[in-house]
Amino acid sequence: MKLWKYLKNKMLLNLKQDISESNATMTYEEVIVFVEEFSKKLKDIKCCAILCNSEMATGIALLGCLAAGVTAVPLSERYGELHCKKILNSINPDALITDIEGILQVLHIEDSSYIEQKESPALIMCTSGTSGMPKGVMLTETNVLTNVLDIARYFRMDCSDTILIARPLYHCAVLTGEFLTALVKGVKIRFYSGKFNPALMLRMVKDYNITTFCGTPTLLSMMARFKRTKDNDSLKYICISGECMSFEIGTYIANAFPETDIYHVYGLTEACPRVSYLPPEMFKDYADCVGIPLDSVSLQILSGEGMPVKENEIGMLWIKGDNVMAGYYNDPRKTAEVMKDGWLCTGDLALMNEKGFLKIKGRADDLIIKAGMNIYPQEIEGALKSDSRVRELFVYGHNDEKNGVQIVLNIVGEFVDVSEVKALCRELLPAYQMPAIINILDELPKSGSGKIVRR
């Protein structure tokens, strides 16, 4: 329970600060009192899932679990009933916290088969993939506290700021990098639990004088597209994460919010999640880089033979630190596949540039190998996004039985027909990156955080 004690001591420094959503508001002081009383209802529970309509309720329920020393498993309705059932069936918690009747309730689950761990994790955060079975990432109190302290050291927001949290706490980047860090820094917190809506985000920034906002490149580039006036100039800090971002898109976002300090950060759930950050003063020149490792993180980029690569050479990114997970719940085989001598294989292809800044090229399993050429989908996407007609897109490889590997482009934008998209591709892409299949769509599927679903 050391994590809750640390959070509580920080909150005690800002008792009159508040947390709100819609018409509901609680001060830090009221939250502390409620959490410690609510935690008594979790006695004798080992693992508790959290599924609430309200993200504010989710946050308070999570703090209750931390105060009670109960392993919390955050869920999100935004991913649908089937996805939530997969997680519940995989983890088999012995209780569920819900706000289905407007108040937080604890529902005990009969015949739970949860396997208690040698060191009880503070959290089991399930990976957000919407196909297959989500993996349960076990994060200890040390993992979480290490990452929160590292983030708090570089993130400049303070008790004079207001953060808008518009993505589910189901995501580790939101839970750790936004909610818990905001509590430690004494920040005013405003939750939004509705659907993906970039235009509404802009209105909320104005209406609630929001100074801090975090989101994916997809979400923030859409907000930049909708922005027409200086009404959102209250924003002091933007934090971008969740997807590979091209230099062009980073510049586009920066031009839309010229008075805002922009952090470009990188992480993964298995690292609790933050691994690196790019200081805002470097964003203008290195927008496509994710900067330097956090204080507690070591990293190395290795070739396929396991040797360190040279400067600007692409390899597999490995990381090490007290923020790295204890393992996957009830899956030692998968844990052993990614953990070697304390090092975690991220599954991301990366390079280190001449400035010592980390750049992520994409997931290794997204890499397209065509006629012996390595093709990175994010490079194609970044080039095409420089055209103002493009709203969103993603590129992937398709193995055709007759023609071999083909590049597929799914695109949303202001195009009359495929011939216009082909002309754009010929203008901006080298021949080996030309898509063979182009689909013009009305919208691309997105996760609950506004991240484009790539599978």
C-alpha positions as CSV (number, residue, x, y, z in Angstrom):
1,M,0.0,0.0,0.0
2,K,3.0,2.3,-0.3
3,L,1.7,3.6,-3.6
4,W,-1.5,4.9,-2.0
5,K,0.4,6.4,1.0
6,Y,2.7,8.3,-1.4
7,L,-0.3,9.5,-3.5
8,K,-2.2,10.5,-0.3
9,N,0.7,12.5,1.1
10,K,1.0,14.4,-2.2
11,M,-2.8,15.1,-2.3
12,L,-2.7,16.3,1.3
13,L,-0.6,19.2,0.0
14,N,-3.5,20.4,-2.2
15,L,-6.6,19.5,-0.3
16,K,-8.8,22.1,-1.9
17,Q,-7.9,21.1,-5.5
18,D,-10.7,19.3,-7.3
19,I,-11.5,16.4,-9.6
20,S,-14.6,16.7,-11.8
21,E,-16.7,15.2,-14.6
22,S,-19.9,16.7,-16.0
23,N,-21.7,18.1,-12.9
24,A,-19.9,16.0,-10.3
25,T,-17.0,17.5,-8.4
26,M,-14.9,16.3,-5.4
27,T,-12.0,18.0,-3.7
28,Y,-8.8,16.1,-3.1
29,E,-9.8,16.1,0.6
30,E,-13.1,14.5,-0.2
31,V,-11.5,12.0,-2.5
32,I,-9.1,10.9,0.3
33,V,-11.9,10.4,2.8
34,F,-14.1,8.5,0.3
35,V,-11.3,6.3,-0.9
36,E,-10.2,5.2,2.6
37,E,-13.8,4.5,3.6
38,F,-14.6,2.7,0.3
39,S,-11.4,0.5,0.7
40,K,-13.0,-1.2,3.7
41,K,-15.5,-2.8,1.4
42,L,-12.7,-4.5,-0.4
43,K,-11.6,-6.6,2.6
44,D,-10.5,-10.2,1.7
45,I,-10.6,-9.4,-2.0
46,K,-7.5,-10.3,-3.9
47,C,-8.2,-9.0,-7.4
48,C,-10.9,-6.6,-8.5
49,A,-12.0,-5.6,-12.0
50,I,-13.2,-2.0,-12.5
51,L,-15.9,-1.3,-15.1
52,C,-17.6,2.1,-14.8
53,N,-19.5,4.4,-17.1
54,S,-17.7,7.3,-15.5
55,E,-13.9,7.7,-15.8
56,M,-13.9,9.8,-12.7
57,A,-15.6,6.8,-10.9
58,T,-13.0,4.5,-12.4
59,G,-10.2,6.7,-11.0
60,I,-11.7,6.8,-7.5
61,A,-12.3,3.0,-7.6
62,L,-8.8,2.4,-8.6
63,L,-7.5,4.5,-5.7
64,G,-9.7,2.4,-3.4
65,C,-8.0,-0.7,-4.7
66,L,-4.6,0.8,-4.1
67,A,-5.6,1.8,-0.5
68,A,-6.9,-1.7,0.2
69,G,-3.9,-3.4,-1.3
70,V,-6.1,-5.1,-3.9
71,T,-4.9,-5.9,-7.4
72,A,-7.0,-3.7,-9.8
73,V,-7.9,-4.6,-13.4
74,P,-9.3,-1.5,-15.2
75,L,-11.7,-2.2,-18.0
76,S,-13.4,0.2,-20.5
77,E,-16.9,0.1,-22.0
78,R,-15.5,1.9,-25.0
79,Y,-14.0,-1.3,-26.2
80,G,-17.3,-3.2,-26.1
81,E,-18.8,-6.0,-24.1
82,L,-16.9,-8.8,-25.9
83,H,-13.5,-7.3,-25.2
84,C,-14.4,-6.8,-21.5
85,K,-15.6,-10.4,-21.3
86,K,-12.3,-11.7,-22.7
87,I,-10.4,-9.9,-20.0
88,L,-12.7,-11.1,-17.2
89,N,-12.5,-14.7,-18.5
90,S,-8.7,-14.4,-18.7
91,I,-8.0,-12.9,-15.3
92,N,-11.0,-14.3,-13.4
93,P,-11.0,-11.6,-10.6
94,D,-13.0,-12.3,-7.4
95,A,-14.9,-9.0,-7.5
96,L,-16.1,-6.2,-9.8
97,I,-16.5,-2.5,-9.0
98,T,-19.2,-0.8,-11.1
99,D,-21.2,2.4,-11.0
100,I,-24.1,0.9,-13.0
101,E,-26.7,2.3,-10.5
102,G,-25.0,5.7,-10.1
103,I,-22.9,4.8,-7.1
104,L,-19.8,2.7,-6.7
105,Q,-20.7,-0.9,-5.8
106,V,-18.6,-4.0,-5.2
107,L,-20.0,-7.1,-6.8
108,H,-18.4,-10.4,-5.6
109,I,-17.8,-13.0,-8.3
110,E,-18.5,-16.6,-7.4
111,D,-16.2,-19.4,-8.5
112,S,-13.3,-17.0,-9.2
113,S,-10.1,-18.8,-10.3
114,Y,-7.8,-15.9,-9.9
115,I,-4.2,-17.1,-9.2
116,E,-2.6,-15.1,-6.4
117,Q,0.9,-14.0,-7.2
118,K,4.0,-14.3,-5.0
119,E,4.2,-10.4,-5.1
120,S,0.7,-9.1,-5.5
121,P,0.7,-6.7,-8.4
122,A,-0.9,-3.3,-7.9
123,L,-2.4,-3.4,-11.4
124,I,-3.1,-5.9,-14.2
125,M,-3.3,-3.7,-17.3
126,C,-4.6,-5.6,-20.3
127,T,-3.1,-4.8,-23.7
128,S,-5.6,-3.1,-25.9
129,G,-5.5,-5.3,-29.0
130,T,-9.1,-5.9,-30.1
131,S,-8.4,-9.3,-31.8
132,G,-7.2,-12.4,-30.0
133,M,-6.8,-12.7,-26.2
134,P,-5.5,-9.6,-24.4
135,K,-2.4,-10.1,-22.4
136,G,-2.5,-9.2,-18.7
137,V,0.5,-7.0,-17.8
138,M,1.3,-7.3,-14.1
139,L,2.6,-4.0,-12.7
140,T,3.9,-3.8,-9.1
141,E,3.7,-0.8,-6.8
142,T,7.4,-0.2,-7.5
143,N,6.8,-0.3,-11.3
144,V,4.1,2.4,-11.0
145,L,5.8,4.6,-8.4
146,T,9.0,4.5,-10.4
147,N,7.3,5.7,-13.6
148,V,5.1,8.3,-11.9
149,L,8.2,9.8,-10.2
150,D,10.1,9.9,-13.5
151,I,7.3,11.5,-15.4
152,A,6.6,14.1,-12.6
153,R,10.3,15.2,-12.8
154,Y,10.1,16.3,-16.4
155,F,6.4,17.2,-16.9
156,R,6.2,20.9,-16.0
157,M,2.5,21.1,-15.1
158,D,1.7,22.1,-11.5
159,C,-1.2,23.0,-9.1
160,S,-2.1,26.1,-11.2
161,D,-2.9,23.8,-14.2
162,T,-6.1,21.9,-15.3
163,I,-5.8,18.7,-17.2
164,L,-8.5,17.3,-19.4
165,I,-8.4,13.5,-19.4
166,A,-10.4,12.3,-22.4
167,R,-9.2,8.8,-22.8
168,P,-10.0,5.7,-20.7
169,L,-8.0,4.9,-17.6
170,Y,-7.9,1.4,-19.1
171,H,-4.8,2.7,-20.9
172,C,-1.6,2.7,-18.9
173,A,-0.5,6.0,-20.5
174,V,-3.6,7.7,-19.2
175,L,-3.7,6.1,-15.8
176,T,0.0,6.6,-15.0
177,G,1.0,9.5,-17.3
178,E,-2.1,11.6,-16.7
179,F,-4.2,10.7,-13.7
180,L,-1.6,9.5,-11.1
181,T,1.0,12.1,-12.2
182,A,-1.7,14.9,-12.0
183,L,-2.5,13.8,-8.4
184,V,1.2,13.9,-7.5
185,K,1.6,17.4,-9.1
186,G,-1.6,18.7,-7.5
187,V,-3.3,19.5,-10.8
188,K,-7.0,20.2,-11.2
189,I,-8.5,17.2,-13.1
190,R,-11.4,17.2,-15.6
191,F,-12.6,13.9,-17.0
192,Y,-14.5,13.2,-20.2
193,S,-16.1,9.8,-20.6
194,G,-17.8,10.2,-24.0
195,K,-16.9,9.0,-27.5
196,F,-14.0,10.1,-29.7
197,N,-14.9,13.7,-30.6
198,P,-12.0,16.1,-31.6
199,A,-14.2,19.1,-32.1
200,L,-15.8,18.6,-28.6
201,M,-12.3,18.4,-27.1
202,L,-11.5,21.8,-28.5
203,R,-14.7,23.3,-27.0
204,M,-13.9,21.7,-23.6
205,V,-10.4,23.2,-23.7
206,K,-12.0,26.6,-24.1
207,D,-15.0,26.2,-21.8
208,Y,-13.0,24.8,-18.8
209,N,-9.7,26.8,-19.4
210,I,-7.8,23.5,-19.9
211,T,-4.0,24.0,-19.7
212,T,-2.9,20.4,-20.2
213,F,-4.1,17.8,-22.7
214,C,-2.7,14.4,-23.8
215,G,-3.6,12.4,-26.9
216,T,-2.6,10.4,-30.0
217,P,-1.2,12.0,-33.2
218,T,-4.5,11.0,-34.8
219,L,-6.6,12.9,-32.2
220,L,-4.4,16.0,-32.0
221,S,-4.0,16.3,-35.8
222,M,-7.8,16.3,-36.1
223,M,-8.1,18.9,-33.3
224,A,-5.5,21.0,-35.3
225,R,-7.7,20.7,-38.4
226,F,-10.8,21.9,-36.5
227,K,-9.0,24.8,-34.8
228,R,-9.8,28.1,-36.4
229,T,-9.2,30.7,-33.8
230,K,-7.1,31.5,-30.8
231,D,-9.8,30.3,-28.4
232,N,-7.7,27.4,-27.3
233,D,-4.6,29.4,-26.3
234,S,-5.1,28.4,-22.6
235,L,-3.3,25.2,-23.5
236,K,0.2,25.3,-22.0
237,Y,1.2,21.7,-22.4
238,I,0.4,19.0,-25.0
239,C,1.6,15.4,-24.6
240,I,1.6,13.2,-27.7
241,S,1.8,9.4,-27.6
242,G,0.3,6.2,-28.7
243,E,1.3,6.1,-32.4
244,C,4.3,6.7,-34.6
245,M,4.2,10.4,-35.7
246,S,5.9,11.9,-38.8
247,F,7.8,15.1,-38.7
248,E,5.1,16.7,-40.9
249,I,2.2,15.8,-38.6
250,G,4.2,17.0,-35.6
251,T,4.9,20.3,-37.3
252,Y,1.2,20.6,-38.3
253,I,0.1,20.2,-34.7
254,A,2.8,22.6,-33.5
255,N,1.6,25.3,-36.0
256,A,-2.0,24.9,-34.8
257,F,-0.9,25.4,-31.1
258,P,2.0,27.8,-31.4
259,E,2.0,28.9,-27.8
260,T,2.0,25.4,-26.4
261,D,4.9,23.3,-25.1
262,I,4.6,19.9,-26.8
263,Y,6.1,16.7,-25.3
264,H,6.5,13.7,-27.7
265,V,6.7,10.6,-25.6
266,Y,7.0,6.9,-26.1
267,G,6.1,3.9,-24.0
268,L,4.3,0.5,-23.8
269,T,2.1,-1.1,-21.2
270,E,4.8,-3.5,-20.2
271,A,6.9,-0.5,-19.2
272,C,4.2,1.1,-17.0
273,P,4.3,2.7,-19.7
274,R,6.7,5.6,-20.2
275,V,10.1,4.9,-21.6
276,S,11.3,8.2,-23.1
277,Y,10.3,11.8,-23.8
278,L,11.3,14.7,-26.1
279,P,11.7,18.0,-24.2
280,P,9.4,20.7,-25.7
281,E,12.2,23.0,-26.7
282,M,13.5,20.3,-29.1
283,F,10.1,19.6,-30.7
284,K,10.3,22.1,-33.5
285,D,13.5,20.5,-34.9
286,Y,12.9,16.8,-33.9
287,A,9.1,16.3,-33.9
288,D,9.4,12.7,-35.1
289,C,11.7,11.7,-32.3
290,V,10.7,10.5,-28.8
291,G,13.8,11.9,-27.2
292,I,15.8,10.6,-24.3
293,P,15.1,7.7,-21.8
294,L,13.5,8.5,-18.4
295,D,15.9,8.6,-15.4
296,S,15.2,5.1,-14.4
297,V,15.2,3.5,-17.9
298,S,18.1,2.0,-19.8
299,L,17.8,1.1,-23.4
300,Q,19.7,-0.6,-26.2
301,I,19.0,-1.2,-29.9
302,L,20.1,-4.5,-31.2
303,S,20.5,-6.1,-34.6
304,G,18.9,-9.4,-35.6
305,E,22.1,-11.1,-34.4
306,G,21.8,-9.4,-31.0
307,M,24.6,-6.9,-31.5
308,P,24.3,-3.1,-30.8
309,V,23.6,-1.2,-34.0
310,K,25.3,2.0,-35.1
311,E,24.0,5.6,-35.0
312,N,21.0,6.0,-37.3
313,E,20.9,2.2,-37.9
314,I,17.5,0.5,-37.3
315,G,17.2,-2.4,-34.8
316,M,15.0,-3.9,-32.1
317,L,14.5,-1.7,-29.0
318,W,15.2,-3.4,-25.6
319,I,14.6,-1.6,-22.3
320,K,15.5,-2.2,-18.7
321,G,14.4,-0.5,-15.4
322,D,12.3,-0.6,-12.3
323,N,9.3,0.4,-14.4
324,V,9.4,-2.9,-16.4
325,M,6.5,-5.3,-15.6
326,A,6.7,-8.4,-13.4
327,G,5.4,-10.4,-16.3
328,Y,2.2,-11.5,-18.0
329,Y,-0.5,-12.9,-15.8
330,N,-0.6,-16.7,-15.8
331,D,1.6,-16.9,-18.9
332,P,5.3,-17.6,-18.1
333,R,5.9,-18.7,-21.7
334,K,5.0,-15.4,-23.2
335,T,6.9,-13.6,-20.4
336,A,10.0,-15.6,-21.2
337,E,9.6,-14.7,-24.9
338,V,10.0,-10.9,-24.2
339,M,12.1,-10.9,-21.0
340,K,15.8,-11.7,-21.1
341,D,18.1,-11.1,-18.1
342,G,15.9,-8.3,-16.9
343,W,15.7,-6.7,-20.4
344,L,12.3,-6.3,-22.1
345,C,12.0,-6.6,-25.9
346,T,9.5,-3.9,-26.8
347,G,8.8,-5.4,-30.3
348,D,9.4,-1.9,-31.8
349,L,12.0,-1.1,-34.5
350,A,14.0,2.0,-33.6
351,L,17.1,4.0,-34.2
352,M,19.2,6.5,-32.2
353,N,20.1,9.6,-34.2
354,E,23.2,11.8,-34.1
355,K,21.7,13.9,-31.3
356,G,21.1,10.8,-29.1
357,F,17.4,11.0,-29.6
358,L,15.3,7.9,-30.0
359,K,13.1,7.5,-33.1
360,I,10.5,4.7,-33.4
361,K,10.1,3.3,-36.9
362,G,7.1,1.1,-36.1
363,R,6.2,-2.4,-34.8
364,A,8.3,-5.2,-36.0
365,D,5.2,-7.2,-36.9
366,D,3.9,-4.2,-39.0
367,L,7.1,-4.3,-41.1
368,I,6.4,-5.1,-44.8
369,I,9.1,-7.0,-46.6
370,K,8.6,-6.8,-50.4
371,A,11.1,-8.0,-53.0
372,G,13.8,-7.9,-50.3
373,M,13.0,-4.3,-49.3
374,N,12.1,-3.3,-45.7
375,I,9.1,-1.0,-46.0
376,Y,7.9,0.8,-42.9
377,P,4.1,1.6,-43.1
378,Q,4.6,4.7,-40.9
379,E,7.0,6.3,-43.4
380,I,4.3,6.0,-46.2
381,E,1.7,7.3,-43.8
382,G,3.8,10.3,-42.8
383,A,4.6,11.2,-46.4
384,L,0.9,11.1,-47.5
385,K,-0.3,13.0,-44.4
386,S,1.6,16.1,-45.6
387,D,-1.2,16.6,-48.1
388,S,-4.1,18.7,-46.7
389,R,-6.8,16.5,-48.3
390,V,-5.7,13.5,-46.1
391,R,-7.6,13.2,-42.9
392,E,-6.5,9.8,-41.7
393,L,-5.0,6.6,-43.2
394,F,-3.1,3.4,-42.5
395,V,-0.9,1.2,-44.5
396,Y,-0.3,-2.6,-44.1
397,G,1.0,-5.6,-46.0
398,H,-1.2,-8.3,-47.6
399,N,0.2,-11.6,-48.7
400,D,-1.5,-12.3,-52.0
401,E,-1.3,-16.0,-53.2
402,K,-0.8,-14.9,-56.8
403,N,1.2,-11.7,-56.6
404,G,3.0,-12.1,-53.3
405,V,3.2,-9.3,-50.7
406,Q,1.1,-6.2,-51.6
407,I,1.0,-2.8,-50.0
408,V,-2.5,-1.8,-49.0
409,L,-3.6,1.8,-48.3
410,N,-6.8,2.6,-46.4
411,I,-7.4,6.3,-46.5
412,V,-10.0,8.9,-45.5
413,G,-10.0,12.3,-47.1
414,E,-11.2,14.7,-49.7
415,F,-10.8,12.5,-52.8
416,V,-13.2,12.0,-55.7
417,D,-11.8,8.6,-56.6
418,V,-8.8,6.2,-56.4
419,S,-7.1,7.9,-59.3
420,E,-6.5,11.0,-57.2
421,V,-5.0,9.0,-54.4
422,K,-2.7,7.2,-56.9
423,A,-1.6,10.5,-58.3
424,L,-0.8,11.7,-54.8
425,C,1.2,8.5,-54.1
426,R,3.2,8.9,-57.3
427,E,4.0,12.5,-56.3
428,L,5.1,11.7,-52.8
429,L,6.4,8.1,-52.7
430,P,9.3,6.2,-54.2
431,A,8.2,3.4,-56.5
432,Y,9.0,0.6,-54.0
433,Q,6.5,2.2,-51.5
434,M,3.6,2.5,-54.0
435,P,0.4,0.8,-52.7
436,A,-1.0,-1.9,-54.9
437,I,-4.5,-1.7,-53.3
438,I,-6.2,1.6,-52.3
439,N,-9.4,1.8,-50.4
440,I,-11.2,5.1,-49.8
441,L,-13.2,4.9,-46.6
442,D,-15.5,7.2,-44.7
443,E,-13.8,6.5,-41.4
444,L,-11.1,4.2,-40.0
445,P,-11.8,2.0,-36.9
446,K,-10.3,3.5,-33.7
447,S,-9.7,2.3,-30.2
448,G,-11.2,3.9,-27.1
449,S,-8.2,6.3,-26.9
450,G,-8.6,7.5,-30.5
451,K,-5.8,5.3,-31.8
452,I,-6.3,3.8,-35.3
453,V,-6.8,0.1,-35.0
454,R,-4.1,-1.5,-37.2
455,R,-5.3,-5.0,-37.1
